[in-house]
Amino acid sequence: MVLFSSAHFGVAPGHAFDPQHKFITSWLVSPAALAGIRALLALYALCATCTILGFYVSSGEGKSFLSYFSELSYIGLAAYYCAAAVQTAAYARWGRYPLRCWPRALQALHVVLQSTVGTFPFIVTVVFWVLLASSKSFDSTYHSALRSFVFVFWGAVAYHCTLSCCHYPLSSWLSHIPTPSLPPLTHSRAAWSNITLHALNSAFALFELLLTNAPPAPWRTLPLHLAILAAYLGVAYITHATQGFYTYAFLDPANGGGRLAAYIVGIAAGECVVFLLARGAVVLRQRATVAVRAGQDDDAPRAVQEPHESVEGVEKQHSAFGEKAVAQVV
């Protein structure tokens, strides 16, 4: 008995992948708009990943970047949105997208990657804000980001006012504007990094779950999710063996073996719960948007028939063409 095959991920042999184009359409916006939104999210995720990596390198901790599940899951999020943006843009332009012509193994991997986008960000967000970040750290993160925003906002206002009323010097305007002190750069980095990795990641996931036509994750992806989480335990303990620290304090066996086991089992159970909730949300979204999606059929890009999708259709086209040619000769 085969436990995992491409058919378990919606890629059955002899059938076209995603025949209703659910992975690259939205019930709310057009394919072109969806491609643009996904491209913007992909660009932000890529820039954020590179910037955070730069923070690690500048602080001498570059070798630890891939030791954290937050960073690893965010890289997966960025990779998915890059791939989804390209596929959606191709569909918006030509009415088809390359993934449908690729090997079934790559199609199945795309389905698995898309399913992780709907669960891992929520696990990361909950674990960070519940287990790792205290109320004090949340307060400092929030207010650091808020102070940075206020400083930039008032700076822009001052600059605009100076350009509008050039007969007043800049110092005159600044003296009447209550600009707060700029928080230390390290605090701003931590605030932005935490918000990006542990808050915006869930916002990206919600967009994919609720505002697209993507189908529910196949049930067979859940064991793979649990296997990925289990494999990360190996990464965490390899990091401790090679770099001398635990990526997450609750993974330290010195705190008690029972407590460690409880955390591991709890996170695995949380993944199962999040998977069920995410899948249920997608099913409810599908039911709630049936009428909207039905009205989009006439506006959808006209797909170009691909030879491997319908051999009978191609044969009928050739037969009709031959009959027409004979009629013209007669």
C-alpha positions in Angstrom: 0.0 0.0 0.0 1.4 3.4 -1.0 1.1 5.9 1.8 2.0 8.9 -0.3 1.5 9.4 -4.0 0.8 12.4 -6.3 -2.9 11.3 -6.3 -3.1 12.0 -2.6 -2.3 15.7 -3.3 -4.9 16.3 -6.0 -2.5 15.3 -8.8 -4.1 12.1 -10.1 -2.5 10.4 -13.2 -4.5 10.9 -16.3 -6.1 14.0 -15.0 -5.2 17.7 -15.6 -3.8 19.5 -12.5 -6.1 22.2 -11.1 -8.7 22.0 -13.9 -10.7 24.9 -12.4 -7.7 27.1 -11.9 -8.3 27.5 -8.2 -4.7 28.0 -7.2 -4.2 31.1 -9.4 -7.6 32.9 -9.0 -9.5 34.8 -6.4 -13.2 35.2 -5.7 -12.6 38.9 -4.9 -10.2 40.3 -7.5 -9.2 39.5 -11.1 -6.2 37.2 -11.9 -4.2 40.2 -12.9 -4.9 42.0 -9.6 -4.2 38.8 -7.7 -0.8 38.4 -9.5 0.0 42.0 -8.5 -0.9 41.5 -4.9 1.1 38.2 -4.7 4.1 39.9 -6.3 4.0 42.7 -3.8 3.8 40.2 -0.9 6.6 38.2 -2.4 8.8 41.3 -2.8 8.2 42.3 0.8 8.9 38.8 2.0 12.1 38.6 0.0 13.4 42.0 1.1 12.5 41.2 4.7 14.4 37.9 4.5 17.5 39.5 3.1 17.3 42.4 5.6 16.9 40.1 8.6 19.8 38.0 7.3 21.8 41.2 7.1 21.0 41.9 10.7 22.3 38.5 11.7 25.5 38.9 9.8 26.1 42.4 11.1 25.8 41.2 14.6 28.1 38.2 14.0 25.3 35.6 14.2 24.9 34.9 10.5 25.5 31.1 11.0 22.5 31.0 13.3 20.0 32.4 10.7 18.8 29.0 9.5 18.6 27.6 13.0 15.2 29.2 13.8 11.9 27.8 12.7 10.6 31.4 12.4 13.1 32.2 9.7 12.8 28.8 8.0 9.0 29.1 7.8 9.2 32.7 6.5 11.6 31.6 3.8 9.0 29.0 2.8 6.3 31.7 2.8 8.5 33.9 0.6 9.2 31.0 -1.8 5.5 30.2 -2.1 4.5 33.8 -2.9 7.2 34.1 -5.5 6.1 31.0 -7.2 2.4 31.8 -6.9 3.0 35.3 -8.3 4.7 34.0 -11.4 2.1 31.3 -12.0 -0.8 33.8 -11.5 0.8 36.4 -13.8 1.2 33.7 -16.5 -2.5 32.8 -16.2 -3.6 36.4 -16.3 -1.6 37.0 -19.5 -2.1 33.8 -21.5 -5.0 32.0 -19.8 -2.8 29.1 -18.7 0.1 28.7 -16.3 3.3 26.6 -16.5 2.7 24.5 -13.4 0.0 22.5 -15.2 2.6 21.2 -17.7 5.2 20.3 -15.1 5.9 16.8 -13.7 3.3 15.5 -11.2 6.0 15.5 -8.5 6.5 19.2 -8.8 2.8 19.8 -8.8 2.5 17.8 -5.6 5.3 19.7 -4.0 3.6 23.0 -4.9 0.4 21.7 -3.1 2.4 20.7 0.0 4.2 24.1 0.1 0.9 25.9 -0.3 -0.6 23.9 2.6 2.3 24.9 4.9 1.5 28.5 4.2 -1.9 28.0 5.8 -0.6 26.5 9.0 3.0 27.2 9.9 2.7 31.0 10.2 0.0 30.6 12.8 2.1 28.1 14.8 5.0 30.5 14.7 2.8 33.5 15.8 1.2 31.6 18.7 4.4 30.0 20.0 6.3 33.3 19.9 3.7 35.6 21.5 2.6 32.9 24.0 5.7 31.0 25.0 8.7 33.2 24.0 7.6 36.9 24.3 6.6 38.3 27.6 4.2 41.1 28.0 7.1 43.4 28.6 8.8 42.4 25.3 5.5 42.9 23.5 5.1 46.3 25.0 8.6 47.4 24.0 8.2 45.9 20.5 4.9 47.7 19.9 5.9 51.0 21.3 9.3 50.9 19.6 7.6 50.4 16.2 5.0 53.1 17.1 7.7 55.6 18.1 9.5 55.0 14.8 6.3 55.5 12.8 5.5 58.8 14.7 9.0 60.1 14.2 9.0 59.4 10.4 5.5 60.8 10.1 6.3 64.1 11.8 9.5 64.3 9.9 7.6 64.1 6.6 5.1 66.7 7.8 7.9 69.1 8.7 9.6 68.6 5.3 6.4 69.1 3.4 5.6 72.3 5.4 9.0 73.6 4.7 8.7 73.1 1.0 5.2 74.7 1.0 6.3 77.8 3.0 9.9 78.5 2.1 9.9 81.9 3.7 10.0 80.0 7.1 13.2 78.3 8.0 13.1 74.5 8.8 14.2 75.1 12.4 11.1 77.3 12.9 8.8 74.5 11.9 10.7 71.9 13.8 10.5 74.0 17.0 6.7 73.7 17.0 6.5 70.0 16.2 6.7 67.6 19.2 9.0 65.0 17.6 9.7 62.1 19.9 13.2 60.7 20.3 14.2 58.1 17.8 14.5 54.7 19.5 17.8 52.9 19.3 18.5 51.2 16.0 18.7 47.8 17.7 15.2 48.2 19.2 13.8 49.3 15.9 15.4 46.3 14.2 13.9 43.9 16.8 10.5 45.5 16.6 10.3 45.3 12.8 11.8 41.8 12.7 9.3 40.5 15.3 6.3 42.1 13.6 7.4 40.8 10.2 8.2 37.2 11.3 5.6 36.8 14.0 2.6 38.9 13.0 2.6 39.8 9.3 3.3 36.1 8.4 -0.1 35.2 9.7 -1.6 38.1 7.8 -0.1 36.7 4.6 -1.5 33.3 5.5 -5.0 34.7 6.1 -4.9 36.3 2.6 -4.1 33.0 1.0 -6.8 31.1 3.0 -9.6 33.6 2.7 -9.2 35.8 -0.3 -8.2 33.3 -3.0 -9.9 30.3 -4.6 -7.2 27.9 -3.4 -8.8 24.5 -2.4 -8.5 23.0 1.1 -5.2 21.3 1.9 -5.3 17.5 1.2 -5.5 15.4 4.4 -2.2 13.7 3.5 -0.3 16.9 3.9 -0.9 16.9 7.7 1.5 14.0 8.4 4.1 15.8 6.3 3.6 18.9 8.4 4.2 16.9 11.5 7.2 15.3 10.0 8.7 18.7 9.1 8.2 19.8 12.7 9.8 16.7 14.0 12.7 17.2 11.6 13.2 20.7 13.0 13.9 19.2 16.4 17.0 17.7 14.8 18.0 21.1 13.5 17.5 22.6 17.0 19.7 20.0 18.7 22.3 20.1 16.0 22.5 23.8 16.6 23.0 23.3 20.3 25.7 20.7 19.6 27.6 22.9 17.1 26.9 26.4 18.3 26.3 25.9 22.0 22.8 27.3 22.5 19.1 26.3 22.2 17.2 28.2 19.6 14.1 28.1 21.9 14.5 27.9 25.6 11.7 25.3 26.1 13.7 22.8 24.1 16.3 22.6 26.8 16.1 19.2 28.5 17.6 20.8 31.7 14.1 22.3 32.3 12.7 18.8 32.8 12.1 15.9 30.4 8.4 15.8 31.1 8.1 19.5 30.5 10.0 19.2 27.2 7.8 16.3 26.1 4.7 18.3 26.9 5.9 21.2 24.8 6.7 19.0 21.9 3.4 17.1 22.0 1.5 20.4 22.6 3.0 22.0 19.5 2.2 18.9 17.4 -1.4 19.0 18.7 -1.5 22.7 18.0 -0.5 21.9 14.4 -3.3 19.5 14.1 -5.8 22.0 15.4 -4.5 24.8 13.2 -4.7 22.5 10.2 -8.3 21.6 10.9 -9.2 25.2 11.5 -7.5 26.4 8.3 -9.1 23.6 6.3 -12.5 24.4 7.8 -12.1 28.1 7.0 -11.3 27.3 3.4 -14.4 25.0 3.1 -16.6 27.8 4.6 -15.0 30.3 2.2 -15.8 28.1 -0.8 -19.4 27.7 0.3 -19.8 31.4 0.9 -18.4 32.5 -2.4 -20.0 30.0 -4.7 -22.2 32.7 -6.3 -19.3 35.1 -6.7 -17.1 32.5 -8.3 -19.9 31.4 -10.7 -20.2 35.0 -11.9 -16.5 35.2 -12.7 -16.6 32.5 -15.3 -17.4 34.9 -18.2 -14.6 37.3 -17.1 -11.9 34.7 -16.7 -9.1 34.6 -19.2 -9.8 32.2 -22.0 -7.5 29.2 -21.5 -5.4 27.9 -24.4 -6.0 24.2 -24.9 -2.9 22.3 -24.1 -2.3 19.0 -26.1 -1.7 16.8 -23.1 -4.9 17.9 -21.4 -7.4 16.6 -24.0 -6.3 14.4 -26.8 -9.9 13.9 -28.0 -10.3 17.7 -28.4 -7.2 17.9 -30.5 -8.4 15.0 -32.7 -11.8 16.7 -33.2 -10.1 19.9 -34.2 -8.0 18.1 -36.8 -11.0 16.2 -38.1 -13.1 19.4 -38.5 -10.2 21.1 -40.2 -9.9 18.2 -42.8 -13.6 18.2 -43.5 -13.6 21.9 -44.1 -10.6 21.6 -46.5 -12.3 18.8 -48.5 -15.5 20.9 -48.8 -13.6 23.8 -50.2 -11.9 21.6 -52.8 -15.2 20.1 -53.9 
